[in-house]
Amino acid sequence: MTGPITAGVDGTDESLAALAWAAREAVRRDLALRVVHAWRFQPDTAPEVADREAQERWVREAAERAVATVTERHPGLTVTTDVLEGRPVETLVEAAAGADTLVLGSRGHGSVVGFLLGSVGQQVLAEATCPVVLVRAGDKASSEVAGHEIVVGQQGDPEDSAATLRFAFETAAARGATVRAVRAWTLPPVFAYSPASLKLLDDAGGLEPYEKKALADALRPWRERFPDVHVVEHVEMGSAGQVLLSVSGRAQLMVVGRRAHRTAVGARIGSVAHGVLHHADCPVAVVPHD
């Protein structure tokens, strides 16, 4: 059973944009929408909401106002709302476990709760088991128009990028959009070559043809599964982050894969996802590898 599109809200403009994005996506894909407002009691806040009961009431009213905006715009959409007290990271990661997609604002600094994007948002990105979409405050439905592409980064072997490509093709199919699949490559150091790798390069006719073949091989099963989705294969020399950002102006959504890295201070997303999240103007989907 497919889970709902889940939006995390905290009353900020960024989270309201994320909620609007999530509602449109739920309508397109005929899924339910779940709205989650995670909060923690903070006694050292404004006097009018300084006690637990008043603070919870403030949070619930804020959630109800946010939900009202999408139910008015999408009257047929099934929406559930959960106001959950607890640590934002744990609450949102748990919400992601039952979701098709988790949608968050790209930044947030609410007066009572604020978790998007900052250190909490990065932890959610690193630990969520479903795709997480980050949406900026200025996002508008008008950006989801014909001619604006779903840009997806492809790296490694086909199995490494299967989840990322699946998400991109499913989203493109629901929107009638083109998929631009981007594979970036750089010259490896001389010591990285082995007899086996040299033979593969020789058989392919060089580095760039090899990369083009690798992208085509990765895309083949998704082209077959989604024959109506138009695909542009984009192979370019350069760092993955730079190449993806160079085509971000034509994107209505960018999709990147994620391998979380464990450090002494917790999980961290990779440098490519981190760079795209901070510099792309369009929404960005971060998809965990299967």
Sequence and secondary structure as in RCSB ss.txt:
>XXXX:A:sequence
MTGPITAGVDGTDESLAALAWAAREAVRRDLALRVVHAWRFQPDTAPEVADREAQERWVREAAERAVATVTERHP
GLTVTTDVLEGRPVETLVEAAAGADTLVLGSRGHGSVVGFLLGSVGQQVLAEATCPVVLVRAGDKASSEVAGHEI
VVGQQGDPEDSAATLRFAFETAAARGATVRAVRAWTLPPVFAYSPASLKLLDDAGGLEPYEKKALADALRPWRER
FPDVHVVEHVEMGSAGQVLLSVSGRAQLMVVGRRAHRTAVGARIGSVAHGVLHHADCPVAVVPHD
>XXXX:A:secstr
    EEEE  SSHHHHHHHHHHHHHHHHHT  EEEEEEE   TTS GGG SHHHHHHHHHHHHHHHHHHHHHH T
T  EEEEEEES HHHHHHHHHHT SEEEEES    SS   SSHHHHHHHHHH SS EEEE TT  GGGS TT EE
EEE  SSGGGGHHHHHHHHHHHHHHT  EEEEEEE    GGG  HHHHHHHHHHTSHHHHHHHHHHHHHHHHHHH
 TTS EEEEEEES HHHHHHHTGGGEEEEEEEE  EEETTEEE  HHHHHHHHH SS EEEEE  
